[in-house]
Amino acid sequence: MIPLPDLLGFLATGALAGLLAGLFGVGGGVVIVPALILILDHLGRGGDWIPHLAVGSSLASIVATGAVSALAHHRRGGVRWAVVAALIPGILIGAWAGATLAGALPDRWLIRVFSGFLGVVGLRMLLPRPRTHPHPMPGRAALALAGAVIGAVSAVVGIGGGTLTVPFLVSRGLDLRAAVGTSAACGPPIAVAGMLGFIATGWGREGLPDWSTGFVYWPAVGLVLLASLPAAPFGARLAHAIPIAGLRRAFAILLLVMAAHLALG
């Protein structure tokens, strides 16, 4: 049984991840992974595999939330499916390779990698972005290579890839709305390949909690999804109703604080 405070913690994690994803367009993994590390540590479940369980479970939750988001963008004509098709072969290979690499990392190193990623995302949100001139969209081979890099990094840190895919596509001439929609359609393939990789690399490891398959802890996945799916549309509505510049800066500072806490803790 999961104690009530921790059960509420899983639900709060999902709600916050969905809300922030809707508000700022960032992947829920930047919230889900550190929260799951703290909750699983408090529960005493997972031992040395807690960071791996957090990343694998985050990817499993993104399979469903990413599919819902991709469908919503598709209905609004915001997905460039030709670009998605060119990115996916690399994404699948890269995400599987990234999950395999993460499964081989010691727990402390995986936390360090994730804390570094959080720091980069926080700084990107906090600092003004210089204006750049977009480059032409590359060919299929170059897009597949880009997809491999995006998939590998995303799988290692447990995200759907939006923080990497959106800037890349904007730099290649897509307007922001099309870049976000196309990135959303790339999220489920990243999450599926990464999740399967974490299941495979975690299979049969000693010390994993009950109700886990490899490095995916299903109670956490279910509770996070229960709260995140309804929260994301609410966050998207808020993004159109309130000024979010101040909230964006506050969230960026929160990410930097979490990065420092994980790196030093």
Backbone bond lengths (Angstrom), bond angles and torsions (degrees), N, CA, C in turn:
res aa  C-N    CA-C-N  psi(-1)  N-CA   C-N-CA  omega(-1)  CA-C   N-CA-C  phi
1 M - - - 1.464 - - 1.533 109.76 -
2 I 1.333 115.36 144.99 1.456 121.07 176.50 1.525 108.10 -95.49
3 P 1.349 119.21 123.90 1.466 120.22 177.78 1.520 111.10 -57.03
4 L 1.339 115.67 149.62 1.460 120.90 -175.64 1.530 113.05 -55.50
5 P 1.351 119.80 -45.22 1.473 117.87 179.90 1.528 113.18 -59.02
6 D 1.342 116.85 -38.85 1.461 119.32 -179.79 1.529 111.20 -73.59
7 L 1.333 116.79 -35.97 1.464 120.25 175.00 1.522 110.18 -59.48
8 L 1.342 115.87 -45.80 1.461 119.62 177.12 1.524 111.05 -64.07
9 G 1.346 116.44 -32.07 1.461 119.69 177.52 1.518 112.05 -64.81
10 F 1.341 117.30 -42.16 1.470 120.83 175.95 1.527 110.79 -60.69
11 L 1.339 116.20 -44.86 1.458 120.02 -179.96 1.529 111.17 -64.50
12 A 1.331 116.62 -42.55 1.468 120.02 179.19 1.519 110.90 -64.08
13 T 1.327 116.63 -37.03 1.466 120.58 177.50 1.530 110.49 -60.83
14 G 1.333 115.97 -46.38 1.458 119.62 179.13 1.513 112.20 -63.25
15 A 1.341 116.75 -43.66 1.460 120.21 -179.28 1.526 110.80 -63.02
16 L 1.336 116.55 -44.39 1.463 119.92 -179.80 1.519 111.26 -66.17
17 A 1.334 116.52 -41.36 1.466 119.81 179.45 1.525 110.79 -62.10
18 G 1.335 116.98 -45.01 1.458 119.77 178.78 1.511 112.60 -64.85
19 L 1.331 116.35 -42.12 1.466 120.58 -179.39 1.521 111.22 -62.53
20 L 1.333 116.57 -47.49 1.457 120.30 -177.94 1.522 111.60 -69.45
21 A 1.328 116.81 -33.78 1.463 119.34 176.14 1.523 110.41 -63.18
22 G 1.331 116.29 -40.74 1.451 119.59 177.62 1.518 113.10 -69.39
23 L 1.333 116.64 -37.42 1.462 120.80 -177.82 1.522 112.52 -71.74
24 F 1.341 116.42 -47.82 1.453 120.36 -168.44 1.521 113.88 -113.58
25 G 1.336 117.71 -9.58 1.446 119.77 -178.81 1.513 114.35 75.46
26 V 1.340 117.54 15.19 1.463 120.28 177.19 1.516 108.81 -90.36
27 G 1.317 116.21 153.11 1.450 119.72 179.26 1.517 111.81 -67.01
28 G 1.325 116.46 144.03 1.449 120.22 179.89 1.505 113.72 -64.56
29 G 1.345 117.62 -17.44 1.454 120.59 -178.69 1.511 113.82 -60.69
30 V 1.344 118.18 -29.08 1.463 119.86 -179.39 1.521 111.06 -67.38
31 V 1.331 117.26 -19.58 1.462 121.79 175.09 1.524 110.45 -99.72
32 I 1.329 116.55 -42.68 1.464 120.84 -173.24 1.524 111.57 -64.20
33 V 1.328 118.14 -45.33 1.467 120.51 -174.34 1.530 112.21 -62.05
34 P 1.354 119.50 -53.72 1.472 117.04 -179.45 1.521 112.76 -64.61
35 A 1.340 117.60 -34.37 1.466 119.59 178.83 1.522 111.09 -65.63
36 L 1.339 117.37 -42.58 1.461 120.05 179.15 1.525 111.52 -66.14
37 I 1.328 117.23 -35.33 1.467 119.61 176.27 1.524 109.98 -59.15
38 L 1.343 116.47 -45.68 1.468 120.29 -178.69 1.522 111.46 -67.03
39 I 1.346 117.14 -44.56 1.470 119.89 -176.55 1.523 111.16 -68.24
40 L 1.338 117.29 -45.09 1.462 119.67 -179.60 1.525 111.34 -64.73
41 D 1.333 116.16 -35.29 1.453 119.31 176.29 1.529 110.51 -65.11
42 H 1.340 116.51 -41.33 1.467 120.73 178.18 1.524 111.05 -64.24
43 L 1.334 116.25 -38.40 1.463 120.44 178.69 1.529 112.35 -73.33
44 G 1.327 116.59 -18.99 1.455 120.01 -176.22 1.512 113.01 72.09
45 R 1.345 116.85 31.11 1.464 121.23 -178.11 1.520 109.94 -114.46
46 G 1.315 115.57 125.69 1.458 120.17 175.70 1.506 114.78 111.67
47 G 1.338 118.37 -21.28 1.461 120.44 177.69 1.510 112.89 54.42
48 D 1.330 115.57 -127.56 1.470 120.54 -179.78 1.519 112.79 -71.47
49 W 1.341 117.59 -8.17 1.465 120.68 -176.83 1.526 112.43 -97.73
50 I 1.339 118.42 8.56 1.471 120.34 -176.55 1.531 112.23 -56.61
51 P 1.344 120.68 -48.97 1.476 118.75 179.09 1.524 112.66 -60.42
52 H 1.342 116.99 -38.02 1.462 119.90 179.37 1.524 111.07 -66.41
53 L 1.333 116.81 -40.89 1.466 120.53 176.81 1.527 110.97 -63.90
54 A 1.332 117.38 -37.91 1.463 120.63 -179.68 1.528 110.86 -64.79
55 V 1.333 116.63 -44.96 1.468 120.25 -178.77 1.526 110.65 -69.26
56 G 1.337 117.52 -45.85 1.462 120.27 -180.00 1.512 112.56 -62.92
57 S 1.329 117.13 -40.47 1.466 120.74 179.75 1.523 111.03 -70.25
58 S 1.341 116.77 -35.09 1.464 119.92 175.62 1.527 110.91 -60.77
59 L 1.328 116.79 -45.72 1.467 120.34 178.57 1.524 111.27 -61.67
60 A 1.343 116.95 -40.35 1.466 119.57 179.72 1.517 111.49 -62.92
61 S 1.328 117.68 -37.66 1.468 120.15 179.18 1.526 111.42 -70.48
62 I 1.331 116.45 -30.49 1.470 120.47 -178.26 1.527 111.29 -72.06
63 V 1.327 118.18 -22.02 1.475 120.04 176.97 1.517 109.90 -54.95
64 A 1.341 116.93 -49.11 1.470 120.59 -177.52 1.515 112.25 -75.79
65 T 1.343 117.24 -47.63 1.468 118.98 -177.89 1.521 111.11 -64.74
66 G 1.338 116.51 -36.42 1.461 119.73 178.45 1.514 112.20 -66.34
67 A 1.332 116.63 -38.24 1.467 119.69 178.96 1.523 110.92 -65.07
68 V 1.330 116.93 -41.63 1.473 120.81 178.37 1.525 110.18 -62.76
69 S 1.339 116.18 -44.25 1.462 119.97 179.82 1.526 111.41 -65.08
70 A 1.334 117.36 -42.90 1.465 120.60 -179.90 1.523 111.32 -62.62
71 L 1.332 117.10 -40.26 1.455 120.58 179.10 1.524 111.14 -63.78
72 A 1.336 116.33 -40.72 1.463 120.07 179.35 1.527 111.04 -63.44
73 H 1.328 117.17 -42.35 1.468 119.75 179.17 1.529 111.02 -69.26
74 H 1.327 116.85 -36.46 1.467 120.01 179.01 1.527 110.73 -62.44
75 R 1.317 116.50 -42.25 1.470 120.00 -179.87 1.521 112.38 -63.29
76 R 1.325 116.75 -23.25 1.465 120.95 178.09 1.526 111.78 -97.31
77 G 1.334 116.25 8.67 1.460 120.43 178.14 1.514 114.03 69.99
78 G 1.343 117.19 25.75 1.455 120.44 -174.44 1.510 115.13 -98.09
79 V 1.342 118.64 9.52 1.463 121.03 -177.61 1.529 109.66 -111.12
80 R 1.315 116.20 126.93 1.463 121.34 174.03 1.535 107.55 -92.56
81 W 1.330 115.30 92.21 1.455 119.77 -170.41 1.523 112.88 -67.46
82 A 1.331 118.07 -27.03 1.475 119.63 177.19 1.529 110.34 -64.83
83 V 1.328 116.25 -38.43 1.465 120.30 177.76 1.533 109.87 -68.89
84 V 1.338 116.57 -41.66 1.466 120.74 177.81 1.529 110.31 -58.44
85 A 1.339 116.31 -46.36 1.466 120.62 -178.41 1.522 111.58 -61.66
86 A 1.339 116.95 -34.85 1.467 119.64 179.53 1.530 111.50 -74.92
87 L 1.329 117.81 -31.41 1.461 121.13 -178.72 1.530 112.90 -78.90
88 I 1.342 117.04 -32.14 1.471 120.79 -168.61 1.539 114.33 -60.04
89 P 1.336 121.40 -43.32 1.472 117.83 179.86 1.528 112.70 -55.14
90 G 1.322 116.74 -45.20 1.452 120.25 177.66 1.511 112.30 -67.14
91 I 1.336 116.29 -38.89 1.461 120.99 179.67 1.528 110.78 -59.02
92 L 1.326 116.96 -46.67 1.461 120.67 -177.17 1.525 111.26 -63.55
93 I 1.332 116.20 -44.73 1.468 119.72 179.54 1.524 110.14 -66.68
94 G 1.335 116.63 -45.82 1.460 120.21 -177.66 1.511 112.67 -64.90
95 A 1.340 117.40 -41.09 1.468 120.39 -178.95 1.517 110.97 -66.00
96 W 1.333 117.20 -41.20 1.472 119.49 177.35 1.525 110.37 -63.86
97 A 1.336 116.81 -43.65 1.462 120.36 179.84 1.526 110.62 -64.89
98 G 1.341 116.90 -40.50 1.455 120.22 179.50 1.517 111.85 -63.73
99 A 1.345 116.98 -41.27 1.466 120.58 178.13 1.524 110.83 -65.30
100 T 1.329 116.81 -38.94 1.463 120.26 177.97 1.524 110.67 -64.01
101 L 1.330 116.68 -42.68 1.466 120.75 177.50 1.521 110.80 -62.70
102 A 1.333 116.81 -45.86 1.463 120.33 -178.98 1.524 111.15 -62.02
103 G 1.338 116.63 -36.87 1.453 119.88 179.23 1.517 112.90 -64.81
104 A 1.324 116.28 -24.00 1.465 120.41 -179.56 1.526 112.66 -90.25
105 L 1.337 117.56 -11.68 1.463 120.39 -178.14 1.525 110.72 -78.64
106 P 1.330 118.75 140.52 1.466 120.25 170.14 1.523 110.57 -61.26
107 D 1.344 116.25 155.31 1.463 119.67 -174.82 1.517 112.52 -56.77
108 R 1.343 118.03 -41.96 1.463 120.16 -178.05 1.517 111.69 -64.01
109 W 1.327 117.85 -38.16 1.460 120.05 179.87 1.522 111.51 -70.14
110 L 1.323 116.70 -36.52 1.465 118.49 177.64 1.523 110.43 -64.58
111 I 1.331 117.58 -39.22 1.463 120.62 176.58 1.531 110.22 -64.10
112 R 1.320 117.54 -40.51 1.468 119.97 179.18 1.520 111.66 -63.42
113 V 1.329 116.24 -42.19 1.467 119.53 178.23 1.522 109.99 -60.88
114 F 1.341 116.83 -45.34 1.457 119.80 -178.45 1.527 111.07 -66.79
115 S 1.336 118.24 -40.51 1.460 119.92 179.68 1.523 111.12 -63.74
116 G 1.340 116.89 -37.70 1.455 119.58 175.37 1.517 112.18 -63.03
117 F 1.332 115.95 -40.71 1.464 119.97 177.59 1.522 110.83 -63.11
118 L 1.347 117.32 -43.73 1.465 120.55 177.57 1.523 110.95 -58.28
119 G 1.335 116.61 -42.10 1.453 120.03 179.83 1.518 112.19 -61.74
120 V 1.335 116.70 -41.56 1.464 120.39 179.08 1.529 110.70 -64.42
121 V 1.340 116.92 -45.55 1.466 120.52 179.58 1.522 110.27 -62.07
122 G 1.345 117.67 -43.95 1.458 120.64 179.61 1.514 112.23 -61.02
123 L 1.327 117.20 -43.83 1.469 120.16 179.59 1.524 111.46 -65.90
124 R 1.336 116.97 -38.88 1.471 119.72 178.80 1.528 111.18 -62.83
125 M 1.342 116.56 -36.56 1.462 119.77 179.50 1.528 111.51 -75.37
126 L 1.336 117.16 -29.23 1.452 121.35 -173.90 1.526 112.86 -85.08
127 L 1.329 116.58 -37.30 1.456 120.85 -174.14 1.527 110.60 -89.88
128 P 1.336 117.42 146.11 1.477 119.46 176.66 1.517 110.56 -65.07
129 R 1.334 115.14 143.23 1.462 120.04 -178.51 1.524 110.18 -91.85
130 P 1.337 117.63 127.25 1.462 118.96 177.38 1.524 111.13 -67.83
131 R 1.316 114.94 147.78 1.465 119.23 177.91 1.524 109.64 -73.64
132 T 1.308 115.10 134.39 1.460 120.62 179.02 1.520 109.08 -130.02
133 H 1.323 115.58 153.71 1.456 120.68 176.07 1.527 108.76 -90.81
134 P 1.340 117.46 127.67 1.464 119.36 -177.22 1.518 112.14 -65.82
135 H 1.322 114.69 147.39 1.454 121.87 175.22 1.527 109.14 -96.15
136 P 1.321 118.22 160.96 1.468 119.69 178.34 1.533 111.29 -63.15
137 M 1.317 115.38 151.17 1.455 119.88 175.57 1.523 108.82 -64.60
138 P 1.352 117.81 127.32 1.472 119.59 -177.92 1.526 111.92 -72.13
139 G 1.326 115.58 173.90 1.452 121.03 178.74 1.517 111.98 -75.67
140 R 1.336 115.30 -178.38 1.464 120.79 -173.88 1.532 111.41 -64.18
141 A 1.330 117.79 -39.27 1.464 119.62 -178.47 1.526 111.03 -64.96
142 A 1.331 116.28 -43.31 1.462 119.88 179.56 1.524 111.01 -68.06
143 L 1.335 117.70 -36.52 1.461 120.51 176.72 1.522 111.16 -66.18
144 A 1.332 117.08 -38.90 1.463 120.02 177.11 1.528 110.68 -63.00
145 L 1.336 117.14 -39.54 1.463 120.85 177.70 1.522 110.27 -65.26
146 A 1.333 116.57 -43.57 1.464 119.63 176.98 1.525 110.57 -61.28
147 G 1.335 116.44 -40.90 1.456 120.12 177.76 1.516 112.22 -61.31
148 A 1.345 117.14 -36.72 1.463 120.51 179.21 1.523 111.04 -64.38
149 V 1.319 116.86 -41.79 1.471 120.70 178.73 1.526 110.18 -66.13
150 I 1.329 116.62 -46.37 1.459 121.17 179.66 1.529 110.52 -61.11
151 G 1.329 116.72 -45.29 1.456 120.62 -179.45 1.514 112.43 -63.94
152 A 1.330 117.35 -42.00 1.465 120.56 -177.89 1.522 111.18 -65.72
153 V 1.326 116.96 -49.04 1.472 119.80 -179.57 1.524 110.61 -63.88
154 S 1.325 117.13 -42.23 1.458 120.98 -178.23 1.518 111.74 -62.73
155 A 1.329 117.21 -41.10 1.460 120.53 -179.32 1.521 111.55 -68.31
156 V 1.326 117.34 -37.68 1.465 120.20 -179.52 1.523 110.96 -63.31
157 V 1.351 117.36 -37.49 1.470 119.70 -175.32 1.528 112.78 -104.30
158 G 1.342 118.45 0.37 1.454 120.88 171.57 1.511 115.87 77.87
159 I 1.342 117.65 38.48 1.458 121.07 -179.50 1.524 109.92 -122.07
160 G 1.343 114.52 169.82 1.454 119.96 178.91 1.513 114.15 -86.93
161 G 1.315 117.66 -2.49 1.461 120.98 172.69 1.508 116.07 96.30
162 G 1.343 118.59 -2.74 1.455 120.00 -175.83 1.514 113.99 -61.45
163 T 1.334 117.77 -36.24 1.455 120.56 -179.12 1.521 112.27 -67.04
164 L 1.320 116.99 -17.51 1.459 121.56 177.16 1.527 111.70 -102.72
165 T 1.334 116.35 -43.00 1.459 120.68 -173.89 1.520 112.29 -69.93
166 V 1.335 117.53 -43.17 1.465 119.96 -176.70 1.535 111.69 -61.11
167 P 1.353 120.14 -52.02 1.469 118.01 178.41 1.528 113.44 -59.61
168 F 1.333 116.80 -36.42 1.467 119.68 179.39 1.519 110.82 -63.22
169 L 1.343 116.79 -46.92 1.457 119.79 -177.44 1.529 111.86 -68.80
170 V 1.326 117.52 -36.93 1.466 120.03 176.53 1.524 110.14 -63.50
171 S 1.341 116.63 -39.91 1.467 120.02 179.20 1.522 111.85 -67.56
172 R 1.347 116.59 -14.50 1.463 121.12 178.54 1.526 112.29 -105.17
173 G 1.333 116.62 18.85 1.452 120.94 169.04 1.502 117.62 99.79
174 L 1.352 119.46 -5.31 1.457 120.20 177.35 1.528 109.47 -76.70
175 D 1.330 116.45 140.13 1.458 118.17 173.81 1.526 108.63 -69.07
176 L 1.336 115.49 161.00 1.455 120.36 -170.45 1.522 111.90 -58.90
177 R 1.331 117.77 -41.12 1.459 120.29 -177.73 1.526 111.24 -63.17
178 A 1.339 117.00 -44.34 1.468 120.59 178.26 1.521 111.13 -67.34
179 A 1.344 116.88 -35.73 1.462 120.02 179.17 1.525 110.88 -65.75
180 V 1.338 116.79 -41.52 1.462 120.31 179.39 1.529 110.67 -65.84
181 G 1.344 116.98 -43.92 1.458 120.58 179.60 1.521 112.34 -64.81
182 T 1.333 116.81 -42.10 1.459 120.87 178.98 1.523 110.54 -66.71
183 S 1.333 116.19 -40.02 1.466 120.43 176.56 1.521 111.10 -62.41
184 A 1.333 116.85 -40.41 1.466 120.35 178.94 1.525 111.22 -60.44
185 A 1.335 116.82 -37.95 1.465 120.16 179.02 1.524 111.86 -70.61
186 C 1.330 117.59 -22.23 1.469 120.66 177.04 1.523 111.96 -82.44
187 G 1.336 117.49 -16.49 1.461 120.82 -176.15 1.523 114.80 -62.67
188 P 1.346 119.27 -49.84 1.472 118.84 -179.85 1.523 114.82 -59.52
189 P 1.350 121.10 -43.33 1.468 118.61 176.25 1.535 112.83 -60.18
190 I 1.340 116.85 -40.44 1.466 119.64 176.23 1.518 109.97 -59.43
191 A 1.347 116.05 -47.90 1.459 120.46 -175.53 1.524 111.96 -66.27
192 V 1.340 117.55 -41.20 1.467 120.33 -179.29 1.527 110.50 -64.80
193 A 1.344 116.98 -49.69 1.465 119.77 -178.90 1.529 110.83 -63.60
194 G 1.335 116.32 -42.12 1.451 119.66 179.07 1.515 112.30 -65.92
195 M 1.327 117.20 -42.92 1.461 120.99 178.78 1.528 110.79 -60.76
196 L 1.334 117.00 -47.14 1.463 120.11 179.56 1.523 111.11 -62.56
197 G 1.334 116.18 -35.99 1.453 119.38 177.02 1.524 111.97 -64.98
198 F 1.329 116.96 -40.33 1.460 120.35 178.85 1.527 111.30 -70.94
199 I 1.321 116.91 -33.06 1.469 118.99 174.75 1.525 110.06 -64.88
200 A 1.332 116.41 -45.24 1.464 120.34 -177.95 1.522 112.03 -66.00
201 T 1.345 117.14 -45.58 1.464 119.09 -176.82 1.527 111.96 -72.58
202 G 1.332 117.00 -22.73 1.459 119.35 179.16 1.516 114.50 -94.56
203 W 1.318 116.44 -3.30 1.469 120.35 -174.72 1.531 111.06 -62.01
204 G 1.331 115.78 126.89 1.458 121.08 175.26 1.510 115.39 78.52
205 R 1.341 118.68 5.56 1.465 119.71 179.60 1.529 109.83 -71.26
206 E 1.308 116.07 141.19 1.457 120.56 178.13 1.522 110.44 -77.93
207 G 1.341 115.78 145.42 1.456 121.14 176.22 1.504 114.79 93.76
208 L 1.343 118.39 1.49 1.462 120.05 178.03 1.526 109.72 -78.14
209 P 1.336 117.73 147.13 1.463 119.49 -177.70 1.531 112.08 -74.30
210 D 1.338 115.17 162.95 1.462 119.97 172.09 1.526 109.73 -60.00
211 W 1.334 115.94 154.89 1.461 123.22 179.22 1.532 112.51 68.29
212 S 1.330 115.59 22.74 1.462 118.62 173.11 1.524 108.84 -114.40
213 T 1.328 115.33 149.12 1.460 122.28 173.63 1.519 106.35 -120.14
214 G 1.334 116.57 107.59 1.450 117.94 -171.03 1.517 109.14 59.98
215 F 1.332 115.10 -131.24 1.460 120.17 -179.67 1.532 113.03 -95.82
216 V 1.317 117.90 29.30 1.474 121.64 175.47 1.524 108.37 -117.18
217 Y 1.325 116.51 119.89 1.460 122.70 -179.31 1.527 107.99 -100.99
218 W 1.342 115.91 103.49 1.457 121.42 -167.84 1.538 114.92 -66.49
219 P 1.342 120.99 -34.84 1.475 118.20 175.88 1.523 112.53 -58.29
220 A 1.335 116.68 -40.39 1.467 119.67 177.63 1.520 110.91 -65.28
221 V 1.332 116.79 -42.45 1.468 120.66 179.75 1.523 110.63 -59.86
222 G 1.335 116.76 -48.16 1.460 120.22 -177.34 1.510 112.60 -63.52
223 L 1.335 117.73 -43.62 1.464 120.70 -177.80 1.522 111.41 -70.04
224 V 1.324 116.97 -38.79 1.473 119.98 177.18 1.530 110.23 -62.75
225 L 1.331 116.46 -44.37 1.469 120.09 179.43 1.522 111.65 -63.87
226 L 1.321 116.29 -39.30 1.457 120.62 -178.33 1.525 111.53 -55.93
227 A 1.332 116.19 -35.58 1.458 119.97 -178.30 1.520 113.65 -95.84
228 S 1.334 117.65 -31.16 1.470 119.20 -173.27 1.517 112.98 -77.13
229 L 1.331 117.76 -34.38 1.470 119.65 -176.80 1.525 112.67 -60.76
230 P 1.346 120.41 -45.94 1.463 118.44 177.12 1.523 113.55 -76.71
231 A 1.338 118.26 -21.15 1.466 120.07 -175.74 1.521 112.34 -77.55
232 A 1.321 117.85 -31.80 1.462 120.46 -176.04 1.533 112.85 -61.83
233 P 1.347 120.17 -47.19 1.471 118.76 177.32 1.530 112.34 -61.61
234 F 1.326 117.19 -35.02 1.465 120.34 177.90 1.528 110.46 -63.40
235 G 1.337 116.39 -42.41 1.451 119.86 176.96 1.509 112.67 -62.73
236 A 1.339 116.69 -38.74 1.462 120.57 178.20 1.526 110.97 -63.78
237 R 1.342 116.53 -39.50 1.478 119.45 177.47 1.520 110.67 -66.09
238 L 1.324 117.56 -39.99 1.461 120.52 178.36 1.522 111.52 -62.22
239 A 1.336 116.19 -35.82 1.461 120.42 -178.40 1.521 111.48 -61.00
240 H 1.331 116.68 -27.26 1.470 120.81 179.66 1.520 112.41 -93.96
241 A 1.334 116.86 -5.74 1.463 120.10 -173.62 1.520 113.54 -111.37
242 I 1.338 118.54 -21.26 1.460 120.84 -175.71 1.516 109.32 -131.99
243 P 1.361 117.42 154.37 1.471 119.67 173.57 1.520 109.74 -71.04
244 I 1.317 116.50 125.89 1.464 119.26 -173.41 1.518 113.22 -109.44
245 A 1.350 118.00 4.32 1.467 119.05 -178.42 1.525 110.90 -59.90
246 G 1.357 116.67 -46.50 1.460 120.06 179.24 1.515 112.11 -64.93
247 L 1.344 116.48 -40.59 1.460 120.05 177.72 1.522 111.02 -63.73
248 R 1.327 116.26 -37.23 1.466 120.35 179.84 1.523 110.56 -63.16
249 R 1.361 116.24 -43.10 1.460 119.48 178.41 1.529 110.74 -64.83
250 A 1.334 116.91 -40.93 1.463 120.29 179.22 1.527 110.92 -63.18
251 F 1.327 116.40 -41.35 1.469 120.09 178.95 1.524 110.68 -65.97
252 A 1.339 117.19 -39.67 1.457 120.59 177.90 1.530 110.53 -60.67
253 I 1.330 116.87 -42.21 1.466 120.44 178.58 1.529 110.06 -64.84
254 L 1.338 116.83 -39.70 1.458 120.74 177.33 1.526 110.63 -60.05
255 L 1.335 117.49 -42.61 1.466 120.73 178.65 1.522 111.00 -62.17
256 L 1.334 117.08 -40.24 1.460 120.37 179.72 1.530 110.86 -66.52
257 V 1.333 116.20 -38.80 1.468 119.72 177.98 1.531 109.99 -64.93
258 M 1.351 116.91 -44.05 1.470 120.11 178.36 1.525 110.67 -62.90
259 A 1.349 117.01 -39.65 1.461 120.09 179.21 1.524 110.78 -61.15
260 A 1.343 116.04 -44.75 1.468 120.09 179.92 1.533 110.69 -65.23
261 H 1.343 115.99 -41.01 1.466 119.52 -179.28 1.527 111.22 -63.01
262 L 1.322 117.21 -44.10 1.463 120.31 179.99 1.514 111.48 -67.56
263 A 1.337 116.26 -39.81 1.468 119.87 -177.77 1.525 111.32 -67.45
264 L 1.328 117.01 -37.07 1.454 120.91 -175.29 1.520 113.22 -95.65
265 G 1.366 115.98 -17.40 1.462 119.22 -173.49 1.497 113.51 -81.76
